Every structure is written in C-alpha cells, then in structure tokens.
C-alpha cells in the first residue's frame, strides 16, 4: 500500500541490559537492524501508538546471551515507552498457560489425555463427557465455538461482566462445530474452560498460580492480571479501554507484562531458567495436534517459513497487539509489544519475523490517505448481499461513506486508495469491484483474515434501498 522505506536513524532507544545477573552485551543478533526496522514500522502510524521490541540470542548453551531492545512511537516521542512499560499481551497468555499445563503434567497432577469432565464439576455439551479431552482444549480442536455466549454491557471491555454461571451454561449448551480432535478452530471459549481447569487442578487461583509458578521464578516483576498499563489505542488513534477478565478465566488473554519480563519468558523458551520450568517449557513446544496446515503444541503455534521453524503466539486486545516468536534452531527469540490495535491494519507478526529473517517484509505504518475530490461516493451506494442473512448496505451522508451490516449500527468508511475504503475501529477493509462499463458491480469485504464478497444490488435504481 505504501512503499517500503527505512528512515534515517533518529532518536530511538537501543539498549542492552543485564537480566538476573546473566547477560552481557557481545554484539547484536543476526538479522535486520532492530532500530531502523522498529521505527519504520510505527513512524507516522494512524494509531499514534508505540512499539517496545526486543531480540535475544543464546550463545553456547547460555555461556553468553545477546539482547537488544528498541522503542519507537508514531510521533517520534521515545519517552513514552521503555523496558518496564506494561502492555496487555492478549493471547500470549495462552502460551504461558501451556507451559504451566506441561508443568502440572510433569509433576503428575494432570493427564492431558483424560476427559475434561474428570477435572471439572460441570459437564460440557451432551454426550461429550468422555470425548472432549484436555489436549483438545490446548490445541483448539475441541469443537467448541470461538466464544461463549457473551452479552457484554460494555463492548469495549467485552469479558469484564461475564460470570461463572454464564460460562457453565454456555459450556453445557455449546453446539460443537466438529467432533473433538477432528478439526482446528481457534477458541477463546476452550481456553476459558482450560483456565478454570488449571485453577481446579493446581488448587490455586489462576492469578496466584501464574504469580508463584511463573512470574516470581522468572523475575517478571511487572507482570500480572490487573497491573496498570500504558494507554491503549484503537487503530484510528482513539483511546481504548483495558480488557478485564473474570476470576480464573484470565489465562485466555488477561496477562499484562513489560518487554523486560517478556524477554525473561522468551529466555526460558531457549532453555535458561529454573530447571523445572525449563523442562516444562521444552515440553510445551512438543507437537500435540496436526490438522490440515495447522500444527499446534501446548498453546503454541508451530510455524514454518523459508525453511525455518518457529514456535510462536500473538495476542490482541481492544487497544494492544503483541507477538512472541522463538527460533530454537538458531537459539533466538523476538518480542514485539504495541499499545495500539495494529492487528486491524498489518499486525506486528511480520515485524517479529523480519527481525529473525530479513527476507520477510516487516510491515508498514498505516497512514490515512486523503480522498481525491473527483471521487463520487454515490457511485458505491447500494445493498451487497454477501451470504444468506448477511447483507451489507453502503450509503453516503454529509460527504461521508458508511457501512451498515444487517442488525448493526452504521460505521464510517474512510478512503484508503482507489475503490478501497476502511474502518480501522473494526478492522474492516472494503474493495469495490467495477464492471466493463466502469460501474461499481460488487465488493470484497476483508476483516481479521477472512474475506467475503457479493454483488451490488440497487433496487429500481434507488441508491439507498
């Protein structure tokens, strides 16, 4: 969308530090220069957000550790974030839960091949008491929907008022999309159940278990489930609320952490840390399910690119985006933290991969484009049926284009490029199609990696049906 460029080096903090008395600076890890790559990714971004990025490499089985960190903000104000600034890390919390689940298995307290019903006082969907196993929750192969029956009072903090009763009712009545173990379907619902299960098995609250078994042993002193964060931002620059999670469901995405702490956690994945946790981390990297192109470990995603093997997980909440990528063969890791919903534009995973393999494009800052005066918004008006029961209406009002989905309030669409409009708040991109006469004939709607398309329907020439 925009030409790739690396700007001249400006004021950007690039630091190397000691961690638990173990680290010394011995040069920089291989790959793209961290400072220029980080600044290029965020400079001028429409979110106004900041990036805190770290890369480390373990040398000679821990004889030396190379660590680099870089901080940059869209407005070039590098004082807004440092290694101890706290961010929401979203679903990277699931990878942490995978380590803790492996720890329970190694201690003999958990068997992932036993039914979930053996560990919880509440039954799941009918006739599943013996078929949904713990491993199915870990690998997103339980058949459970992506979400339980959430009905939030505040959609900007969608989990905050969800209750135990609502969780168990949803679990008992959930329609399975597939038989357990047969298909992959990413499920926060499954991890809310797994979070409850781990609390039950450990005999501690999720908060206490993370604190005593993970955060304290790894000197993750800024990490927790309710700690104060830097202000989050929507992709359009508006302030975003923190996400809060109910007690013992927090492992689905509730951890808040700093770059300092996340690099400590990454270091554990490379074999450095308390011996019991190192063993649990290594266990958590083992393949548990392979379904189609998806390869899933204990909460981790196993990913291959350019013949390189990665263990990784990303996370996104209302106003934050994060990724953690481990490359075991090279003993390297990258952490990227953002206080902006960059998953609505180009995510931060590409930047993380770029810092390990500079042949991967790093992603680009998103900038708002000016709409040419010659464009007629009325050209796009009409109904666009995408799938049965899902209709998109496009209309113009007061020189602004709007999108309205069946049963939902309207949302503004802003010009991005020729025949392409977007709504950053909801991560929607719409590209209009034209026929041989140049008239708009359909659209393609893209959101969160999914694409739907449909023809334009203007009944009786009425542009606003």
C-alpha positions in Angstrom: 0.0 0.0 0.0 2.9 2.3 0.8 6.4 2.0 -0.4 8.8 0.3 2.0 11.4 2.6 3.4 13.8 2.8 6.3 14.1 6.4 7.5 17.3 7.9 8.7 18.2 6.9 12.2 16.5 9.3 14.7 16.3 9.4 18.4 15.4 5.8 19.2 16.5 3.9 22.3 18.5 0.8 21.6 19.6 -0.8 24.8 21.3 -3.9 26.0 21.0 -4.9 29.7 21.6 -7.5 32.4 18.8 -9.9 33.3 19.1 -11.7 36.6 22.8 -11.1 36.5 23.3 -13.3 33.5 23.5 -11.1 30.5 26.4 -9.3 28.8 26.4 -7.4 25.5 28.5 -9.2 22.9 27.4 -7.5 19.7 24.0 -7.8 18.1 21.9 -10.8 16.9 21.8 -11.5 13.2 19.0 -10.2 11.1 17.6 -6.7 10.3 18.8 -3.7 12.2 16.4 -3.5 15.1 16.2 0.3 15.5 15.6 1.2 11.9 13.1 -1.7 11.4 11.1 -0.7 14.5 10.9 3.0 13.7 9.9 2.3 10.1 7.1 0.1 11.2 5.5 2.7 13.5 6.6 6.2 12.4 3.5 8.2 11.4 1.1 5.3 12.1 -2.5 6.4 12.3 -2.8 4.7 15.7 -0.4 7.1 17.3 0.9 4.1 19.3 4.3 2.9 20.4 6.4 -0.2 19.9 8.6 -1.9 22.5 10.7 -4.6 20.8 13.3 -7.0 22.0 15.5 -9.6 20.3 17.8 -12.1 22.1 20.1 -14.9 21.2 21.6 -17.5 23.4 25.2 -18.4 22.7 27.0 -21.6 23.5 24.2 -23.0 25.7 24.0 -20.0 27.8 27.6 -19.0 28.1 26.6 -15.7 26.7 23.3 -14.0 25.9 22.9 -11.2 23.4 19.9 -8.9 24.0 18.8 -5.8 22.1 15.8 -3.6 22.7 14.3 -0.8 20.7 11.5 1.7 21.4 9.7 4.0 19.0 6.4 5.8 18.8 4.4 7.1 15.8 5.1 10.7 16.8 8.8 10.0 17.5 8.4 10.6 21.2 10.6 7.8 22.6 10.0 8.8 26.2 6.6 7.1 26.2 7.7 3.5 26.5 10.7 1.7 27.9 11.6 -1.9 29.0 9.4 -1.6 32.1 6.3 -0.1 30.5 3.4 -2.5 30.8 1.3 -3.6 27.9 -1.6 -6.1 27.5 -0.2 -9.2 25.8 -3.6 -10.8 25.0 -3.5 -14.4 23.8 0.2 -14.9 24.5 -1.3 -15.6 27.9 -2.4 -18.9 26.4 1.2 -19.9 25.6 2.1 -19.2 29.3 -0.8 -21.5 30.3 0.6 -24.2 28.0 3.9 -24.0 30.0 2.0 -24.3 33.3 -0.1 -27.2 32.0 3.1 -29.0 31.0 4.5 -28.3 34.4 1.4 -29.9 36.0 1.8 -33.0 33.8 5.5 -33.4 34.7 4.6 -33.1 38.4 2.0 -35.9 37.9 -1.0 -33.7 38.6 -2.6 -33.6 35.2 -3.1 -36.0 32.3 -4.0 -34.3 29.0 -5.4 -37.5 27.6 -8.1 -37.6 30.2 -11.6 -36.1 29.7 -12.1 -32.5 30.8 -15.1 -33.8 32.8 -12.7 -35.7 35.1 -11.3 -32.4 36.4 -14.3 -30.1 36.4 -17.6 -30.2 38.4 -19.6 -29.0 35.4 -20.5 -31.1 32.4 -19.9 -30.0 28.8 -22.2 -30.4 25.8 -24.4 -33.5 25.8 -22.7 -36.8 25.2 -19.2 -35.3 25.4 -18.2 -36.3 28.9 -15.7 -38.9 27.6 -14.8 -37.3 24.3 -13.5 -33.7 25.0 -10.0 -34.3 26.3 -7.7 -31.7 27.9 -5.4 -31.9 24.9 -8.4 -30.8 22.7 -8.7 -27.6 24.8 -4.9 -27.0 24.5 -4.9 -27.4 20.7 -8.2 -25.7 19.7 -9.6 -29.0 18.5 -12.4 -29.4 21.0 -15.1 -28.3 18.5 -16.2 -25.6 20.9 -17.2 -22.2 19.3 -14.7 -19.3 19.3 -16.6 -17.6 22.1 -19.1 -18.4 24.7 -22.5 -16.6 24.8 -21.0 -13.2 25.7 -23.5 -10.4 26.2 -21.3 -7.6 27.5 -22.7 -4.4 29.0 -19.6 -2.7 27.6 -18.4 -3.9 24.2 -15.1 -2.1 24.7 -14.4 -4.4 27.7 -16.2 -7.5 26.5 -15.3 -10.1 29.1 -15.5 -8.0 32.3 -19.0 -8.9 33.4 -19.0 -12.5 32.2 -19.9 -14.8 35.1 -19.2 -18.4 36.1 -22.8 -19.3 35.7 -22.8 -17.9 32.2 -19.6 -19.9 31.3 -21.0 -23.2 32.6 -24.4 -22.6 30.8 -22.5 -21.9 27.6 -20.4 -25.0 28.1 -23.4 -27.3 28.7 -25.3 -25.9 25.7 -22.5 -25.3 23.3 -23.0 -26.6 19.7 -19.9 -28.4 18.6 -18.7 -27.4 15.1 -16.9 -30.8 14.8 -16.2 -33.9 16.8 -13.4 -33.4 19.3 -10.0 -33.9 17.8 -11.1 -33.8 14.2 -10.8 -30.1 13.2 -8.9 -27.0 14.2 -10.9 -23.9 15.2 -9.3 -21.2 17.3 -11.4 -21.0 20.5 -11.1 -18.5 23.4 -14.1 -20.4 24.8 -11.9 -23.5 25.1 -9.2 -21.6 26.9 -11.6 -20.1 29.4 -12.6 -23.7 30.3 -8.9 -24.7 30.4 -8.2 -21.7 32.6 -10.8 -22.9 35.1 -9.4 -26.5 34.9 -5.9 -25.4 35.7 -7.1 -23.5 38.7 -9.0 -26.6 39.8 -6.0 -28.9 39.4 -3.4 -26.6 40.9 -5.6 -25.7 43.9 -4.8 -22.0 43.4 -6.4 -19.1 41.6 -5.1 -18.5 38.1 -3.6 -15.2 39.3 -1.8 -16.8 42.2 -0.6 -19.8 40.1 0.9 -17.6 37.4 2.5 -15.4 40.1 4.1 -18.1 42.2 4.9 -20.6 39.4 5.9 -18.3 36.6 6.3 -14.6 37.3 8.3 -14.8 40.6 10.7 -17.6 39.4 11.4 -15.7 36.2 11.8 -12.2 37.9 8.8 -11.0 35.8 8.3 -8.2 38.3 6.0 -6.0 36.2 3.6 -8.8 35.2 0.1 -9.7 36.4 -3.6 -9.5 35.6 -4.6 -6.1 36.9 -1.4 -4.0 36.8 -1.6 -0.5 35.3 -0.6 -0.3 31.6 0.3 2.4 29.1 -2.8 3.8 27.5 -4.0 1.5 24.7 -5.2 2.9 21.4 -7.5 1.9 18.6 -6.0 1.7 15.1 -7.5 5.1 14.3 -5.8 6.8 17.3 -8.7 6.9 19.8 -8.1 5.8 23.3 -9.1 2.2 24.1 -10.2 0.6 27.4 -8.2 -2.1 29.1 -9.7 -5.6 28.9 -10.6 -7.2 32.2 -11.3 -10.9 32.7 -13.3 -12.8 35.3 -11.6 -14.7 38.1 -9.9 -17.9 36.9 -10.7 -17.2 33.3 -7.8 -14.7 32.9 -5.5 -17.2 31.2 -7.5 -16.7 27.9 -5.9 -13.3 27.4 -5.5 -11.3 30.6 -1.8 -11.1 31.3 -0.2 -7.7 31.3 3.6 -7.5 31.0 6.6 -5.5 30.1 9.3 -6.0 27.5 11.8 -6.8 30.3 9.5 -9.5 31.6 8.6 -10.9 28.2 12.3 -11.3 27.3 12.7 -13.2 30.5 9.9 -15.5 29.5 11.4 -15.8 26.0 14.7 -16.7 27.5 13.0 -19.6 29.3 11.9 -21.0 26.0 15.5 -21.1 24.9 16.5 -23.2 27.9 17.6 -20.7 30.5 15.8 -20.5 33.9 14.8 -22.7 36.8 15.3 -26.4 35.8 11.7 -27.5 36.4 10.3 -24.6 34.4 12.9 -25.2 31.6 11.7 -28.8 31.4 8.0 -27.6 31.3 8.8 -25.0 28.6 10.5 -27.6 26.4 7.6 -30.0 26.9 5.2 -27.2 25.9 6.9 -26.9 22.5 6.1 -30.5 21.5 3.5 -31.1 18.8 0.1 -32.2 20.1 -2.1 -31.9 17.0 -1.6 -31.6 13.3 -4.9 -30.7 11.5 -4.6 -29.7 7.9 -1.9 -27.0 7.7 -2.2 -26.2 11.4 0.4 -27.6 13.8 -0.3 -26.9 17.4 1.8 -27.5 20.5 0.7 -26.8 24.2 -0.9 -23.5 23.4 1.9 -22.6 20.9 1.6 -22.4 17.2 4.3 -24.2 15.2 5.1 -22.3 12.0 7.5 -22.8 9.1 8.6 -20.1 6.8 11.5 -20.0 4.4 12.6 -23.5 5.7 12.9 -22.0 9.2 11.0 -23.4 12.2 9.3 -21.1 14.7 7.3 -21.6 17.9 5.1 -18.6 18.3 1.9 -16.9 19.6 0.4 -13.5 19.0 -2.1 -11.5 21.0 -4.5 -8.6 20.5 -7.0 -6.9 22.8 -9.0 -3.7 22.2 -6.0 -1.4 22.3 -2.9 -3.6 22.2 -1.1 -6.0 19.9 1.8 -8.4 20.7 3.8 -11.3 19.3 6.4 -13.7 20.7 8.4 -15.8 18.3 11.0 -18.4 19.2 13.5 -19.9 16.7 15.0 -22.9 18.6 17.5 -23.9 15.9 19.2 -20.5 16.0 18.5 -20.0 19.7 16.9 -16.7 19.0 13.7 -15.0 20.1 11.8 -11.8 19.4 9.1 -10.0 21.4 7.0 -7.1 19.9 4.6 -5.1 22.1 2.4 -2.4 20.8 -0.1 -0.1 22.7 -2.3 0.0 19.6 -4.7 -2.3 17.8 -2.3 -2.8 14.9 -4.0 -6.2 14.1 -6.6 -4.0 12.4 -4.0 -2.8 9.9 -1.0 -5.0 9.4 -0.4 -6.7 12.7 3.2 -7.0 14.3 4.0 -10.6 13.5 5.7 -9.7 10.2 8.0 -7.3 12.1 8.9 -10.0 14.5 9.7 -12.5 11.7 11.7 -9.7 9.9 14.0 -9.4 12.9 14.8 -13.1 12.7 14.8 -13.4 8.9 15.3 -10.1 7.0 13.9 -11.6 3.8 10.4 -11.3 5.4 8.8 -7.9 4.8 8.4 -6.1 8.2 5.0 -4.5 7.6 4.4 -0.8 7.2 3.0 2.0 9.2 -0.6 2.8 8.4 -1.3 6.3 7.2 -4.6 7.9 6.5 -4.9 8.8 2.8 -6.6 12.0 1.5 -9.7 11.3 -0.6 -9.5 12.8 -4.1 -12.1 15.4 -4.7 -13.2 13.8 -8.0 -14.5 10.6 -6.3 -18.3 10.4 -6.1 -19.4 8.5 -3.0 -22.8 7.9 -4.5 -21.1 5.5 -7.0 -20.7 3.0 -4.2 -24.2 3.1 -2.7 -26.4 0.0 -2.6 -27.0 -3.3 -1.0 -24.4 -6.0 -1.2 -25.7 -9.5 -0.1 -22.6 -11.5 1.0 -24.1 -14.7 2.4 -27.7 -15.6 3.3 -28.8 -13.4 6.2 -25.7 -11.2 6.0 -26.3 -8.1 4.0 -24.1 -5.0 3.7 -25.6 -1.6 2.9 -23.3 1.2 1.7 -24.6 4.7 1.8 -23.3 8.3 1.7 -24.3 11.1 4.1 -22.8 14.5 4.6 -19.9 13.7 2.3 -19.0 10.5 4.3 -19.4 6.9 3.2 -21.0 4.5 5.7 -21.2 0.7 6.1 -24.2 -0.9 7.7 -24.3 -4.7 8.4 -27.6 -6.5 9.0 -28.8 -5.7 12.5 -25.9 -3.5 13.4 -25.4 0.3 13.6 -23.7 2.1 10.8 -19.9 2.7 10.8 -17.9 5.3 8.7 -15.7 4.1 5.9 -12.7 6.2 5.0 -10.8 6.4 1.7 -7.7 4.2 1.5 -6.9 4.0 -2.2 -8.7 3.8 -5.5 -12.0 1.9 -4.8 -10.7 0.8 -1.4 -12.2 2.1 1.9 -11.7 1.0 5.5 -12.9 1.3 9.1 -9.9 0.9 11.4 -12.0 0.6 14.6 -13.5 -2.7 13.4 -10.6 -3.8 11.2 -12.7 -3.7 8.0 -11.4 -3.1 4.5 -13.7 -3.0 1.6 -12.6 -3.1 -2.0 -15.2 -2.3 -4.6 -15.3 -4.0 -8.0 -16.3 -2.4 -11.3 -17.7 -4.0 -14.5 -16.6 -3.4 -18.0 -18.5 -0.1 -18.2 -16.8 1.3 -15.1 -19.9 1.0 -12.8 -19.5 -0.4 -9.3 -20.8 -4.0 -9.5 -19.8 -5.6 -6.2 -17.4 -5.6 -3.3 -15.0 -7.7 -1.3 -15.0 -7.3 2.5 -11.9 -8.2 4.4 -11.8 -8.5 8.2 -9.4 -10.3 10.5 -8.1 -12.6 7.8 -11.5 -13.5 6.4 -12.9 -12.4 3.1 -16.5 -12.2 1.8 -17.7 -10.9 -1.5 -21.0 -10.1 -3.1 -22.7 -8.2 -6.0 -24.2 -4.8 -5.8 -27.9 -4.6 -5.7 -29.6 -1.3 -6.3 -33.3 -1.9 -6.5 -35.1 0.1 -9.1 -32.2 2.5 -9.4 -32.5 3.5 -5.8 -29.1 4.0 -4.3 -30.3 3.9 -0.7 -32.6 0.8 -0.6 
